[in-house]
Amino acid sequence: MLGIRILALSIALTVPSLCAASAGPAAPMVVGYVFPQNSALQPGEIDALSLTRINYAFANIENGRIVTGFAEDAKNFSFLTALKRQNPSLTVLVSVGGWLWSTNFSDVSLTPQSRKLFIDSVVEFLTSYDLDGLDIDWEYPGMAGSGHLFRAEDKHNFTLLLKELRQRFDRETRKSHRKLYLTIAAGASDEYLDHTEMAQVQRYVDTVNLMAYDYYEPSSDGITGHHAPLFTNGADPKKISADASVLAFEQAGVPATKILLSLPFYGHMWGQVAENNHGLFQAGKPVPKGYAPYSLIMETMLNHGFTRYWDPIALVPYLYSQEKQIFVSYEDPKSLDAKCEYVLKHRLGGVMFWDYSGDPSGTLLRAINESLQKRAIEGTQAK
């Protein structure tokens, strides 16, 4: 995935109206995570007109303060904020943490003093790089994640951290007359809900970016499955889906309008999978480089020894190679269309995707914008 460059997209001029502030609060958001790591972003690489917001991943935490994560961050921040000349309604946030860099959140949120130190550093960081806000990607409060320090107190301290961030952001906004946005990336599981206070958390954040993917992963699941199903297939042993997660978050107190439904620009691969049911819900093993960007799937798998199948219940595609005994769960324009229809029907805040580099062709981002536009028009005509 590293080093993949994004090509400029050709989007109809009507598409940005979905993202523009003038479209009103009902317009669905399109939020993309940009994760260049140590690469410098290049002209034409990001299609500013097709996005409402960019979440730049990732900043880190050191000595209780937010810090840049990669060598080219300063240059990339400047590049991204300059895109506002193309799309004045675009906002650029920095995302801090992630799966690997959530180690220090428990310490940062522990005391009033530690929270203040972190929040002061955030305001300095946003001011220094001319950014529009902060995305907290703590994976996960009260849980080890990839082996991070965690405490039972994380559950309430997470709420306090967000509350105090919001209070400080509001004070800064009153001084500067510039809104600062605060968002979180949330795990799509009952366990995440058990370890957070989402009814309170939602009061302080602008959006909850619901990570409704990785429900099945080769590294942790010995059977294949859809890693981002929209609806629950009755044959699914885990009985999971984005729809179930959305409903759970709503029941936990998060308004639908604050929920962004996540869309993966990548797939997962299992090997040694028997042909039964074209490999779906069958025993499988991890394979080398089993995390597959959409671009790789299109270039080397679909119609290259792999057959595409469609789950009419979960509303997602999958691939299977009988010769190689490899199963692939992924997303495509058809499944994105179904999810965009779901977002509009359930009046969610919009969509979020991880991450931009997964699709250099722009196929998926174009499909999202075209689908939201089409579905919005259909909904207006139906009234």
C-alpha positions in Angstrom: 0.0 0.0 0.0 2.9 2.4 0.6 4.0 4.6 -2.2 0.7 4.3 -4.1 0.0 7.6 -5.7 -3.5 8.9 -6.2 -4.5 10.2 -9.7 -6.6 13.3 -10.2 -10.2 12.5 -10.6 -12.7 13.9 -13.1 -15.9 14.6 -11.2 -19.0 16.4 -12.5 -19.4 19.9 -11.2 -22.7 18.9 -9.6 -21.1 16.4 -7.2 -19.4 18.9 -4.8 -22.9 20.3 -4.0 -23.3 17.3 -1.8 -20.3 18.3 0.3 -20.7 22.1 0.3 -21.9 23.9 3.3 -24.6 25.6 1.3 -26.3 22.2 0.7 -27.6 22.4 4.4 -27.3 20.0 7.3 -29.0 17.1 5.4 -26.2 16.9 2.9 -24.2 13.7 3.5 -20.6 14.1 4.4 -17.8 12.3 2.5 -14.8 11.9 4.8 -11.5 10.3 3.6 -8.5 9.2 5.7 -5.3 10.2 4.0 -2.4 8.1 5.2 0.8 8.9 3.2 3.2 7.9 6.0 6.6 9.1 5.0 5.6 10.1 1.4 5.0 13.7 0.4 1.7 14.3 -1.3 1.9 15.5 -4.9 -0.2 17.9 -7.0 -3.3 16.1 -8.4 -3.1 13.4 -5.8 -6.2 14.3 -3.8 -9.6 15.2 -5.3 -10.6 18.1 -3.1 -14.0 18.6 -4.9 -15.2 15.1 -4.0 -14.5 15.4 -0.2 -16.2 17.1 2.7 -13.3 16.5 5.1 -9.9 15.0 5.1 -8.6 13.2 8.2 -4.8 13.1 8.0 -3.4 10.0 9.7 -1.6 9.8 12.0 -0.2 12.1 14.7 1.4 10.4 17.7 1.6 11.2 21.4 4.9 11.7 23.2 5.5 12.9 26.7 1.8 13.6 27.0 1.7 15.9 23.9 0.5 15.5 20.4 3.4 15.3 17.9 3.9 14.7 14.2 4.1 11.1 13.2 6.1 11.2 10.0 8.9 13.1 8.3 6.7 14.8 5.6 3.8 15.8 7.9 4.4 19.6 7.9 4.7 19.6 4.1 1.6 17.5 3.7 -0.5 19.7 6.1 0.4 22.7 3.9 -0.5 20.8 0.8 -3.9 19.7 2.2 -4.9 23.1 3.6 -4.1 24.6 0.2 -6.8 22.4 -1.4 -9.3 24.8 0.2 -8.7 27.1 -2.6 -10.4 24.5 -4.8 -13.1 23.7 -2.3 -13.6 26.4 0.3 -16.0 24.1 2.3 -13.3 21.4 2.7 -12.0 20.9 6.3 -8.7 19.2 7.2 -8.4 17.4 10.5 -5.4 15.5 12.0 -6.2 12.1 13.4 -4.1 11.0 16.4 -3.6 7.5 17.5 -4.7 4.6 15.4 -4.2 0.9 16.0 -0.4 1.2 16.6 -0.2 4.6 18.3 -2.9 4.4 20.9 -0.4 3.5 23.6 -0.5 6.8 25.5 -4.1 7.7 25.5 -4.8 6.0 28.9 -2.1 8.1 30.5 -3.1 11.3 28.7 -6.7 11.1 29.8 -5.9 10.0 33.4 -5.9 13.3 35.3 -7.0 16.9 34.9 -3.3 17.9 34.6 -2.5 15.3 31.9 -5.6 16.2 29.9 -4.8 19.9 30.1 -1.2 19.3 28.9 -2.5 17.3 25.9 -5.2 19.7 25.1 -2.9 22.7 25.2 -0.5 20.9 22.8 -3.4 20.1 20.5 -4.4 23.7 20.2 -0.8 24.7 19.5 -0.6 21.9 16.9 -3.8 22.9 15.1 -2.7 26.6 15.2 0.8 25.9 13.9 -0.4 23.8 11.0 -3.6 25.8 10.2 -5.8 22.7 10.7 -9.6 22.6 11.3 -9.7 20.1 14.2 -8.9 16.8 15.7 -9.9 13.2 15.2 -9.3 11.0 18.2 -8.6 7.4 17.1 -8.2 5.6 20.4 -8.1 1.9 19.8 -9.5 1.3 22.4 -10.6 2.8 25.7 -10.5 0.1 28.4 -9.1 -2.5 26.0 -5.6 -3.6 25.0 -6.0 -3.1 21.3 -2.7 -4.1 19.8 -1.2 -4.4 23.3 -1.6 -0.9 24.7 -1.8 0.1 28.3 -5.4 0.4 29.5 -7.3 1.0 32.7 -10.9 0.6 33.9 -10.9 4.3 34.3 -10.5 4.8 30.6 -14.3 4.5 30.1 -15.0 7.8 32.0 -11.7 9.5 31.3 -12.4 9.2 27.5 -15.6 11.2 28.1 -13.7 13.7 30.2 -11.0 14.1 27.6 -13.6 14.8 24.8 -15.6 17.1 27.1 -12.6 19.2 27.9 -11.4 19.3 24.3 -14.8 20.5 23.3 -14.8 23.2 26.0 -11.4 24.4 24.9 -12.3 24.3 21.2 -15.4 26.4 21.9 -13.3 28.9 23.7 -10.8 29.1 20.9 -13.7 29.5 18.4 -15.1 32.4 20.3 -11.8 34.1 20.1 -10.9 33.3 16.5 -14.5 32.9 15.0 -13.2 29.8 13.4 -14.9 26.5 14.2 -12.7 23.7 15.4 -14.1 20.2 14.8 -13.8 17.2 17.1 -14.5 13.7 15.9 -13.7 10.1 16.9 -13.1 6.9 15.1 -15.2 4.3 17.0 -15.0 0.5 17.0 -18.1 -1.2 15.7 -18.6 -3.7 18.5 -20.7 -4.2 21.6 -17.4 -4.4 23.5 -16.5 -0.9 22.4 -19.9 0.3 23.6 -19.4 -1.5 26.9 -16.1 0.4 27.5 -17.4 3.9 26.5 -20.1 6.3 27.5 -21.4 7.1 24.0 -24.6 8.9 25.2 -22.3 11.4 26.8 -19.5 11.2 24.3 -21.8 12.2 21.4 -22.6 15.5 23.1 -19.0 16.7 22.6 -18.1 15.4 19.1 -19.2 16.5 15.7 -19.2 13.0 14.2 -18.7 9.4 15.2 -16.7 7.7 12.4 -18.1 4.2 12.8 -15.4 1.7 11.7 -17.9 -0.9 10.3 -15.2 -3.0 8.7 -12.7 -5.7 9.8 -15.6 -7.8 11.2 -13.7 -10.7 9.8 -9.9 -10.7 9.6 -7.6 -13.6 8.6 -5.3 -13.0 11.5 -8.0 -13.5 14.1 -10.8 -15.5 12.3 -10.3 -19.1 11.3 -13.2 -19.0 8.9 -13.9 -16.6 6.0 -16.5 -14.0 6.1 -17.6 -10.6 4.9 -15.4 -8.0 6.6 -17.8 -5.1 5.9 -21.3 -6.5 5.3 -24.2 -4.1 5.2 -26.8 -6.5 6.5 -26.5 -9.7 8.6 -26.5 -12.9 6.6 -28.4 -15.6 8.6 -25.7 -18.1 7.7 -23.0 -15.9 9.3 -21.7 -17.6 12.5 -20.8 -14.1 14.0 -24.2 -12.5 13.0 -22.5 -9.2 12.3 -23.2 -6.2 10.0 -22.9 -2.5 9.6 -26.6 -2.2 10.1 -26.5 -4.0 13.4 -23.6 -1.7 14.5 -25.5 1.4 13.5 -28.6 0.3 15.4 -26.5 -0.5 18.5 -24.8 3.0 18.4 -28.2 4.6 18.1 -29.5 2.6 21.0 -26.5 3.7 23.0 -27.5 7.3 22.5 -25.7 8.5 19.3 -27.9 10.4 17.0 -28.1 9.0 13.4 -27.0 12.4 12.1 -23.7 12.2 13.9 -22.8 8.7 12.6 -20.6 8.3 9.6 -20.7 4.8 8.0 -17.2 3.6 7.2 -16.3 2.1 3.8 -13.1 0.1 3.3 -11.0 0.7 0.2 -9.3 -2.7 0.8 -10.1 -6.3 1.2 -9.0 -9.3 3.2 -7.7 -12.7 1.9 -7.8 -16.2 3.3 -6.0 -19.2 1.8 -6.5 -23.0 1.9 -10.3 -22.4 1.6 -12.5 -25.2 0.3 -14.8 -24.5 -2.6 -18.0 -25.1 -0.6 -20.3 -22.0 -0.9 -17.6 -20.5 -3.1 -15.4 -20.2 0.0 -17.9 -18.1 2.1 -18.0 -19.0 5.8 -15.5 -21.8 5.3 -12.3 -22.6 7.2 -9.3 -20.6 6.0 -5.7 -19.5 6.8 -3.9 -16.2 6.6 -1.9 -15.6 3.5 1.1 -13.4 2.9 0.0 -9.8 2.1 -3.5 -10.7 2.9 -4.5 -7.0 3.2 -5.4 -6.1 -0.3 -6.0 -2.6 -1.5 -8.9 -2.3 -4.0 -6.4 -1.4 -6.7 -4.6 -4.7 -6.2 -7.8 -6.6 -6.3 -8.9 -5.0 -9.6 -5.5 -5.4 -11.2 -4.5 -8.9 -10.2 -7.5 -10.8 -9.0 -10.9 -10.0 -10.6 -11.0 -11.8 -13.9 -7.5 -13.1 -13.3 -8.4 -16.5 -11.9 -10.9 -15.2 -9.4 -14.6 -15.3 -9.8 -16.8 -12.5 -8.3 -19.9 -13.6 -6.3 -22.6 -11.4 -4.7 -24.3 -11.9 -1.4 -27.9 -10.7 -1.9 -28.5 -10.5 1.9 -25.3 -8.9 3.1 -25.2 -6.8 -0.1 -21.5 -7.2 -0.6 -19.3 -9.0 -3.2 -16.6 -11.5 -2.7 -14.0 -13.4 -4.8 -13.0 -17.0 -4.9 -10.3 -18.8 -6.8 -11.0 -22.6 -6.9 -7.5 -23.2 -8.3 -5.7 -21.2 -5.6 -8.3 -21.9 -2.9 -8.2 -18.2 -1.9 -11.2 -16.2 -0.7 -11.4 -12.4 -0.8 -13.8 -10.1 1.0 -13.9 -6.6 -0.4 -16.0 -3.6 -1.4 -17.0 -2.5 -4.9 -19.2 0.2 -6.5 -22.3 -1.9 -6.3 -21.9 -2.5 -2.5 -21.0 1.2 -2.0 -24.2 2.2 -3.8 -26.2 0.0 -1.4 -24.5 1.6 1.6 -25.0 5.1 0.3 -28.7 4.3 -0.1 -28.7 3.1 3.5 -27.0 6.3 4.7 -29.7 8.4 3.1 -32.6 6.2 4.1 -31.5 6.1 7.7 -30.5 9.8 7.7 -26.9 9.1 8.8 -24.4 11.9 8.7 -22.6 10.5 5.7 -19.7 8.1 5.0 -16.1 7.8 5.9 -13.5 5.6 4.1 -10.1 4.1 4.9 -8.0 5.0 3.1 -7.4 7.2 0.1 -4.4 5.3 -1.2 -6.3 2.1 -1.7 -7.9 3.2 -4.9 -5.6 5.3 -7.2 -8.1 5.2 -10.0 -10.7 7.1 -8.1 -13.3 4.4 -8.9 -14.7 4.1 -5.4 -14.7 7.7 -4.5 -16.4 8.5 -7.7 -19.0 5.8 -7.0 -19.7 7.2 -3.6 -20.3 10.7 -4.9 -22.4 9.6 -7.9 -24.4 7.3 -5.7 -25.1 9.9 -3.1 -26.1 12.4 -5.7 -28.3 9.9 -7.6 -30.0 8.6 -4.4 -30.6 12.1 -3.1 -32.3 13.1 -6.4 -34.4 9.9 -6.3 -35.4 10.7 -2.7 -36.4 14.3 -3.6 -38.5 13.1 -6.6 -40.3 10.5 -4.5 -41.6 13.1 -2.1 
